[in-house]
Amino acid sequence: MPTAAAVTPASCYAICAGYEIHYMDWQPAPLPHAAAAPQVPTVIAWHGLARTGRDMDALAERLAAAGYRVICPDTLGRGLSQWSRAPDSDYCLAFYARLAAGLFDALGIERAHWVGTSMGGAIGTVCAAGLVQPGLKRRIVSLVLNDNAPELAAPALVRIRAYAGQPPVFDTQAELEAFFRRAYAPYGWLSDAEWRKLTETSTRRLPDGRITVHYDPAMMRQFTAHDDDYRIWPHYEALDVPVLLLRGVDSDLVLADTARRMMQCGPGARGLLQWVEVPGCGHAPALNVPAHWQWVLDFLGAQSS
């Protein structure tokens, strides 16, 4: 494969479902000696519950170098996106699907692949199924579920709610980074520079000068106002696009029994599901090393061949 020039993303904003949503836009670098520029395929890369689109930087850079345009949004209430005015109704998968539909329309995206980590995978499933946003059903052409499934293990949800539902407050970045290293140890290997970047892109300064995590604490109301929101088997069974499941081998959120059930229904029963066990990771693989990138690239490439 020819080597592409380095790519630099643009930090952008769009109005989606009445809110200002931030996203990083990774435009593909032109390949050397390319003849006419072909139509550029687009990937939507959506982060997990308490994270931001910047988590997708490493994957997005690699995909952009391979010729894809990659859009990495911050979900409502996270990162640089606006916070909800109605938390009980907005912080749920159905409304996130409305945000996604608005993003497709605002950017003029007709068709796209979807890569979603954890919550991002659930949003992608709901969007691609078309049960709540019928207009997206034919616009999402493939789906990568990074440690996400139509049913999540209850003890793991309790663990996630414990650290995400009580946002900690610290005096220094070093303290916040130490917290992230403990909370996100299941991501697998990250370099010291990557941990520093994860921390710096996940920080919010409080009025008293101390720091906390970047998100709106009210986003956790999803688990009280919509307590069964992540049980989405009907959406999964309605999928008729190729699906890649990347399951952290030590994941406590996506159990192996759940993955086996996925192989027996919906896209699994139709021969559209690939299941890969990702070594050295729990919930969820950070998508920051060559093996992770290659699984995604091979899957996306197969949809274009």
Secondary structure, 3 states (H helix, E strand, C coil): CCCCCCCCCEEEEEEECCEEEEEEEECCCCCCCCCCCCCCCEEEEECCCCCCHHHHHHHHHHHHHCCCEEEEECCCCCCCCCCCCCHHHHCCHHHHHHHHHHHHHHHCCCCEEEEEECHHHHHHHHHHHCCCCHHHCCCEEEEEEECCCCCCCHHHHHHHHHHHCCCCEECCHHHHHHHHHHHCHHHCCCCHHHHHHHHHCCEEECCCCCEEECCCHHHHHHHHHCCCCCCCHHHHHCCCCCEEEEEECCCCCCCHHHHHHHHHCCCCCCCCEEEEEECCCCCCCCCCCHHHHHHHHHHHHHHHC
